[in-house]
């Protein structure tokens, strides 16, 4: 179901970043207002990140569009997201991918995301409270893996859960800058990766926060 605000938001995104047809459709079909705090509803369709609990941020629609498209998604794939946050990125992914698995380390944030996802009626999003750097081995291998937080490096546990030939997209710390990078898995390991653009994400942290 489309709404005029989403349509207008996509037009604003496309002034900056051309969208593939399937990515645009996915963003148009998600009611972003459901995934922001009630106090931020008036700003839900701005192309800016918005603050949420626990010093976390909801990525801007522009960033979500880019990260989704950088995955080179295919409708039959399964995708693992590290960092569920508000649930907005997972919801967009669910419109393209057959199965979405999203791991969040902060329980308060995950509970709210789960409620938003439930109200949205999505049936193909699975969420879990855990240290994201461990991934979710029970449903591996994944065709795509997406980090929604900045990592210094990618753990071997995550690499092992990516399908051979699969794609991993993550913000990576390079010196004092964060770069969105895309990696392919070849012969059991990630390749050197390609830098797509500079970015700013919250960092990946260890452990679980209750």
Buried (B, 14 or more C-beta within 10 A) or exposed (E): EEBEBBEEBBEEBEEEBEBBEBBBBBBBBBBBBBBBBEEBEEEBBBBEBBEBEEEBBBBBBBBBBBBBBBBEBBEEBBBBBBBBBBBBBBBBBBBBBEBBBBBBBBEBBBEBBBEBBEEBEBEBBBBBBBBBBBBBEEBBBBBBBBBBBBBEEBBEEBBBBBBEEBBBBBBBBEEEEBBBBBBBBEEEEBEEBEEBEEBEBBEBBEEBBE
